[in-house]
Amino acid sequence: MTFIRNRWYIAAWDGEVANAPLSRKICGDVIVLYRKLNGNVVALRDACPHRLLPLSLGTREGDSLRCKYHGMLLGEDGSPQEMPLVNEKPNKSLCTQSYAVAEKYRYIWVWIGDREKADENTIPNFWPCDTEGWVFDGGYSRVACDYRLFIDNLMDLTHETYVHAGSIGQKELMESPLETSVNGNTVTLSRWMPNISPPPFWRDALQQDTPVDRWQICEFIEPCSVNIDVGVSPTKNNDSLEDHNSGVRGFVIDSMTPETESSCHYFWGMARNFQIGDQGLTQRIKAGQDSIFNEDIEILERQQQSIIDNPDMRFRNLSIDSGGAHARRIILRLQGEENE
């Protein structure tokens, strides 16, 4: 197993979960999600305890789910409220697993491990997603690759020069030094690019064509997220890696929830602090991200297949791989601690 169970994982965007049941496999567990009448989300194992038909094929009745096979009605806690024969008393020993669930930062989070250990205060801090003065939106893709390959990819932005040559790639990415730091379970990879010409996206965001300082600060947040602080400010403003708020700034939000050992759910988006009332810009950024991330997905799915096809070969780490390598070591250590 390559993932940590006693953690919060994003299961869906808030808008994906409505009255109709939604099925999604998280860390090997197939889960059904739906909203109660009051809007709160329920998460159950997606299997009727009677004959194991997926509950997601059923229908919501009040705050409960009715199995489509024999009509057993299951409550929000996974226990039966009605048996197939309505004159039979509900057998409470027939119960499907329920999961702790939370809604925060526009995401539905599910705790996969021991429910008694679930603490909403340990949900990863995605503060730009719900802070005044910022706007956030994004999308979702199912990707046929190990979630750790995505972490490697996002903690090594030198790939932008080649994979994204027509969009966000810039030769300065290969020329600027990288700084990697580890603080507990967090890995930070920083790059400062002083006095350069802004790439098209950031020139338009800044609404001026002037020499800029550009930054990229990638932060791995266990168990499976990478948030990237990005932006530019006019060089004349004398911003720094530690203080860079005079220009335009965004956070690329990336969370790769494991589905299986070789597939994941990719929840992506961007929070920004410029032109926050421009809904058209929000949609254009979302469309642009979708196009850019599809370039990554093509690479990563081909990489995953190559790993399967070449079992006798292993990765070799270069200096540009330091961020991802540190993240993998943290994941491995946390897995070991969980299994002790």
VEXDREN-2710 file (C-alpha; in Angstrom, 1 decimal):
% VEXDREN-2710
k/r/px/py/pz
1/MET/0.0/0.0/0.0
2/THR/1.4/3.4/-1.0
3/PHE/-0.9/5.7/0.9
4/ILE/-1.6/6.7/4.5
5/ARG/-5.1/5.9/5.8
6/ASN/-5.6/8.0/8.9
7/ARG/-5.9/11.2/7.0
8/TRP/-8.4/13.5/5.4
9/TYR/-8.7/13.1/1.6
10/ILE/-10.7/15.2/-0.9
11/ALA/-13.5/13.0/-2.3
12/ALA/-15.3/15.6/-4.4
13/TRP/-15.9/19.3/-5.1
14/ASP/-18.8/20.7/-3.2
15/GLY/-20.9/21.0/-6.4
16/GLU/-20.4/17.4/-7.3
17/VAL/-22.4/16.1/-4.3
18/ALA/-26.2/16.6/-4.5
19/ASN/-29.3/14.6/-3.9
20/ALA/-28.3/11.8/-6.3
21/PRO/-25.7/9.4/-4.9
22/LEU/-22.1/9.8/-6.1
23/SER/-19.6/6.9/-6.0
24/ARG/-15.9/7.4/-5.8
25/LYS/-13.1/5.0/-4.8
26/ILE/-10.7/6.6/-2.2
27/CYS/-7.6/4.7/-1.1
28/GLY/-9.1/1.4/-2.3
29/ASP/-12.5/2.0/-0.5
30/VAL/-15.5/2.5/-2.7
31/ILE/-17.6/5.3/-1.1
32/VAL/-21.0/6.7/-1.8
33/LEU/-21.7/10.4/-1.1
34/TYR/-25.0/12.2/-0.9
35/ARG/-26.5/15.2/0.8
36/LYS/-29.2/15.1/3.4
37/LEU/-32.2/17.4/3.4
38/ASN/-30.3/19.9/5.5
39/GLY/-27.4/19.9/3.0
40/ASN/-24.9/18.0/5.1
41/VAL/-23.0/15.3/3.3
42/VAL/-23.1/11.6/4.2
43/ALA/-20.4/9.1/3.2
44/LEU/-21.0/5.3/3.3
45/ARG/-19.3/2.2/2.0
46/ASP/-20.8/1.9/-1.5
47/ALA/-22.2/-1.7/-0.9
48/CYS/-25.5/-2.8/0.4
49/PRO/-24.9/-5.1/3.4
50/HIS/-27.5/-7.5/2.0
51/ARG/-26.2/-8.6/-1.5
52/LEU/-23.4/-6.0/-1.9
53/LEU/-25.0/-4.1/-4.8
54/PRO/-23.5/-0.6/-5.0
55/LEU/-25.7/1.8/-3.0
56/SER/-24.9/4.5/-5.5
57/LEU/-27.4/2.8/-7.8
58/GLY/-30.2/3.4/-5.4
59/THR/-32.2/6.5/-4.6
60/ARG/-32.2/8.9/-1.7
61/GLU/-35.4/8.9/0.5
62/GLY/-35.3/11.7/3.0
63/ASP/-31.9/11.4/4.7
64/SER/-31.5/7.7/3.8
65/LEU/-30.6/5.5/0.8
66/ARG/-32.9/2.8/-0.8
67/CYS/-31.0/-0.1/-2.3
68/LYS/-32.1/-0.7/-5.9
69/TYR/-31.9/-4.5/-5.7
70/HIS/-34.3/-5.6/-2.9
71/GLY/-35.2/-2.2/-1.4
72/MET/-33.4/-2.2/1.9
73/LEU/-33.4/1.3/3.3
74/LEU/-30.2/2.4/5.0
75/GLY/-29.8/5.4/7.3
76/GLU/-27.0/8.0/7.3
77/ASP/-25.1/5.8/9.9
78/GLY/-25.2/2.8/7.5
79/SER/-27.7/0.8/9.6
80/PRO/-31.0/-0.6/8.1
81/GLN/-34.2/1.3/8.7
82/GLU/-36.4/-0.9/6.6
83/MET/-35.9/-4.6/5.5
84/PRO/-36.9/-5.9/2.1
85/LEU/-39.9/-7.4/3.7
86/VAL/-41.5/-4.4/5.5
87/ASN/-43.0/-6.5/8.2
88/GLU/-39.6/-7.6/9.4
89/LYS/-37.8/-5.7/12.2
90/PRO/-34.7/-4.0/10.9
91/ASN/-31.6/-6.2/11.6
92/LYS/-29.1/-3.7/13.0
93/SER/-26.3/-6.2/12.6
94/LEU/-26.6/-5.7/8.8
95/CYS/-24.7/-2.4/8.6
96/THR/-22.5/-0.8/6.1
97/GLN/-19.5/1.3/7.1
98/SER/-19.9/5.1/7.5
99/TYR/-17.1/7.6/7.2
100/ALA/-16.4/10.9/8.9
101/VAL/-16.9/13.7/6.4
102/ALA/-16.4/17.4/6.3
103/GLU/-17.0/20.3/3.9
104/LYS/-14.3/23.0/3.7
105/TYR/-12.5/25.1/1.1
106/ARG/-15.2/24.1/-1.4
107/TYR/-14.2/20.4/-1.1
108/ILE/-15.8/17.4/0.5
109/TRP/-13.2/15.7/2.7
110/VAL/-13.5/12.1/3.9
111/TRP/-11.5/10.4/6.7
112/ILE/-10.5/7.0/5.4
113/GLY/-9.0/5.4/8.5
114/ASP/-10.1/4.9/12.1
115/ARG/-13.2/7.2/12.5
116/GLU/-12.4/7.9/16.2
117/LYS/-9.2/9.6/15.1
118/ALA/-10.9/12.0/12.7
119/ASP/-10.3/15.7/13.7
120/GLU/-11.4/18.4/11.4
121/ASN/-8.6/20.6/12.7
122/THR/-6.1/18.4/10.8
123/ILE/-7.6/19.1/7.4
124/PRO/-4.8/20.6/5.3
125/ASN/-4.7/24.4/5.4
126/PHE/-5.9/25.8/2.0
127/TRP/-6.4/29.3/3.3
128/PRO/-6.4/31.1/-0.1
129/CYS/-9.5/29.2/-1.1
130/ASP/-11.8/30.9/1.4
131/THR/-10.1/34.2/2.4
132/GLU/-11.6/37.6/1.7
133/GLY/-9.9/39.3/-1.2
134/TRP/-9.3/36.0/-3.0
135/VAL/-11.3/34.0/-5.6
136/PHE/-11.0/30.3/-6.2
137/ASP/-12.3/27.8/-8.7
138/GLY/-11.0/24.7/-10.5
139/GLY/-11.8/21.2/-11.8
140/TYR/-11.3/17.5/-11.5
141/SER/-9.7/14.7/-13.5
142/ARG/-9.3/11.0/-12.9
143/VAL/-5.7/10.0/-13.8
144/ALA/-4.3/6.6/-14.4
145/CYS/-1.1/7.0/-12.4
146/ASP/0.3/6.6/-8.9
147/TYR/-0.5/9.8/-7.0
148/ARG/3.2/10.1/-6.0
149/LEU/4.1/10.7/-9.7
150/PHE/1.9/13.8/-9.6
151/ILE/3.7/15.0/-6.4
152/ASP/7.1/14.4/-8.2
153/ASN/5.8/16.4/-11.2
154/LEU/4.5/19.4/-9.1
155/MET/7.5/19.6/-6.9
156/ASP/9.7/19.9/-10.0
157/LEU/8.6/22.8/-12.1
158/THR/11.6/22.7/-14.4
159/HIS/9.4/20.4/-16.5
160/GLU/7.4/23.4/-17.5
161/THR/10.1/24.4/-20.0
162/TYR/9.4/21.4/-22.1
163/VAL/6.0/19.9/-21.2
164/HIS/4.4/23.3/-21.3
165/ALA/6.5/25.1/-23.9
166/GLY/3.6/26.7/-25.5
167/SER/1.9/28.1/-22.4
168/ILE/3.6/28.7/-19.1
169/GLY/7.1/27.4/-19.9
170/GLN/10.0/29.9/-19.7
171/LYS/13.7/29.3/-20.2
172/GLU/14.5/31.2/-17.0
173/LEU/13.1/28.2/-15.2
174/MET/16.1/26.2/-16.1
175/GLU/18.5/29.0/-15.2
176/SER/17.2/30.0/-11.8
177/PRO/18.6/28.2/-8.7
178/LEU/16.3/26.1/-6.5
179/GLU/16.1/26.1/-2.8
180/THR/14.7/23.1/-1.0
181/SER/13.8/23.0/2.7
182/VAL/12.1/20.5/5.0
183/ASN/10.2/21.5/8.1
184/GLY/8.6/18.5/9.8
185/ASN/6.2/16.9/7.3
186/THR/6.3/19.9/4.9
187/VAL/8.6/20.3/2.0
188/THR/9.1/23.7/0.3
189/LEU/10.8/24.2/-3.0
190/SER/11.5/27.9/-3.9
191/ARG/12.6/29.7/-7.0
192/TRP/13.1/33.4/-7.4
193/MET/13.6/34.8/-11.0
194/PRO/14.6/38.5/-10.8
195/ASN/14.3/41.1/-13.5
196/ILE/12.8/39.1/-16.3
197/SER/10.2/39.7/-19.0
198/PRO/6.8/38.5/-17.8
199/PRO/5.3/35.5/-19.6
200/PRO/2.0/36.3/-21.4
201/PHE/-0.4/35.2/-18.6
202/TRP/1.4/37.3/-15.9
203/ARG/1.8/40.3/-18.2
204/ASP/-1.9/40.4/-18.7
205/ALA/-2.6/39.9/-15.0
206/LEU/-0.3/42.7/-14.1
207/GLN/-1.8/44.8/-16.9
208/GLN/1.6/46.3/-17.8
209/ASP/4.6/45.2/-19.7
210/THR/7.5/45.9/-17.5
211/PRO/10.5/43.9/-16.1
212/VAL/9.3/41.7/-13.2
213/ASP/10.5/39.5/-10.4
214/ARG/8.8/36.1/-10.7
215/TRP/8.5/33.5/-8.0
216/GLN/7.4/29.9/-7.6
217/ILE/7.1/28.4/-4.1
218/CYS/5.9/24.8/-4.1
219/GLU/4.8/23.3/-0.8
220/PHE/4.1/19.6/-0.3
221/ILE/1.4/19.1/2.3
222/GLU/1.0/15.5/3.4
223/PRO/-0.6/13.2/2.6
224/CYS/-1.1/14.2/-1.1
225/SER/-1.3/17.9/-1.8
226/VAL/1.0/20.4/-3.4
227/ASN/0.1/24.1/-3.3
228/ILE/2.2/26.5/-5.4
229/ASP/2.5/30.2/-4.6
230/VAL/3.1/31.9/-7.9
231/GLY/3.1/35.5/-9.3
232/VAL/5.1/38.5/-10.4
233/SER/5.7/42.0/-9.2
234/PRO/7.5/44.9/-10.9
235/THR/11.2/44.7/-10.3
236/LYS/11.2/48.3/-9.2
237/ASN/9.0/47.4/-6.2
238/ASN/11.9/45.4/-4.6
239/ASP/9.9/42.4/-3.5
240/SER/11.6/39.3/-2.1
241/LEU/11.0/35.6/-1.7
242/GLU/9.9/36.3/1.9
243/ASP/7.6/39.3/1.1
244/HIS/6.0/39.5/-2.4
245/ASN/2.6/41.1/-2.2
246/SER/3.0/44.3/-4.3
247/GLY/2.2/42.7/-7.6
248/VAL/-0.2/39.9/-8.6
249/ARG/-0.3/36.6/-6.8
250/GLY/-2.0/33.3/-7.1
251/PHE/-2.0/29.8/-5.5
252/VAL/-2.2/26.7/-7.7
253/ILE/-4.1/24.2/-5.6
254/ASP/-3.4/20.6/-6.3
255/SER/-4.6/17.5/-4.4
256/MET/-4.1/14.0/-5.7
257/THR/-6.4/11.7/-3.8
258/PRO/-5.3/8.0/-4.3
259/GLU/-7.8/5.8/-5.9
260/THR/-5.7/2.7/-6.3
261/GLU/-2.0/1.9/-6.3
262/SER/-1.9/3.1/-9.9
263/SER/-4.7/5.7/-10.2
264/CYS/-5.8/8.9/-8.5
265/HIS/-8.3/11.7/-8.4
266/TYR/-6.8/15.0/-9.3
267/PHE/-8.5/18.1/-7.8
268/TRP/-7.0/21.2/-9.2
269/GLY/-7.7/24.9/-9.2
270/MET/-6.3/28.4/-8.7
271/ALA/-6.9/31.0/-6.0
272/ARG/-5.9/34.6/-7.0
273/ASN/-5.9/38.1/-5.5
274/PHE/-6.3/40.1/-8.7
275/GLN/-9.4/41.0/-10.7
276/ILE/-11.4/38.8/-8.3
277/GLY/-14.8/40.1/-9.6
278/ASP/-14.1/39.1/-13.2
279/GLN/-16.0/35.9/-13.6
280/GLY/-15.0/35.6/-17.2
281/LEU/-11.3/35.7/-16.2
282/THR/-12.0/32.9/-13.6
283/GLN/-13.5/30.8/-16.4
284/ARG/-10.6/31.5/-18.8
285/ILE/-8.1/30.6/-16.1
286/LYS/-10.0/27.4/-15.4
287/ALA/-10.0/26.5/-19.1
288/GLY/-6.3/27.3/-19.4
289/GLN/-5.4/25.2/-16.4
290/ASP/-7.5/22.3/-17.8
291/SER/-5.5/22.5/-21.0
292/ILE/-2.1/22.7/-19.2
293/PHE/-2.9/19.9/-16.8
294/ASN/-4.0/17.6/-19.6
295/GLU/-0.4/18.0/-20.9
296/ASP/0.8/16.7/-17.5
297/ILE/-1.7/13.9/-17.4
298/GLU/-0.5/12.6/-20.8
299/ILE/3.1/12.5/-19.6
300/LEU/2.2/10.9/-16.2
301/GLU/-0.1/8.2/-17.6
302/ARG/2.6/7.2/-20.1
303/GLN/5.2/7.3/-17.3
304/GLN/3.0/5.0/-15.2
305/GLN/2.7/2.5/-18.1
306/SER/6.4/2.6/-18.6
307/ILE/7.0/1.8/-14.9
308/ILE/4.7/-1.3/-15.3
309/ASP/6.5/-2.3/-18.6
310/ASN/10.0/-1.9/-17.1
311/PRO/9.9/-3.6/-13.7
312/ASP/13.7/-4.1/-13.7
313/MET/14.4/-0.4/-13.9
314/ARG/14.2/2.2/-11.1
315/PHE/14.2/6.0/-10.8
316/ARG/17.5/8.0/-10.6
317/ASN/17.3/11.3/-8.7
318/LEU/18.9/14.5/-10.0
319/SER/19.2/17.8/-8.2
320/ILE/15.9/18.9/-9.7
321/ASP/14.1/16.0/-8.0
322/SER/15.0/17.0/-4.5
323/GLY/11.5/18.3/-3.6
324/GLY/9.7/15.1/-4.8
325/ALA/12.3/12.9/-3.2
326/HIS/11.9/14.6/0.2
327/ALA/8.1/14.2/-0.1
328/ARG/8.3/10.5/-0.9
329/ARG/10.5/10.0/2.2
330/ILE/7.9/11.7/4.4
331/ILE/5.1/9.6/3.0
332/LEU/7.2/6.4/3.6
333/ARG/8.0/7.5/7.1
334/LEU/4.3/8.3/8.0
335/GLN/3.2/5.0/6.5
336/GLY/5.7/3.2/8.8
337/GLU/4.5/5.1/11.8
338/GLU/0.9/4.3/11.0
339/ASN/1.7/0.6/10.7
340/GLU/3.7/0.4/14.0
END
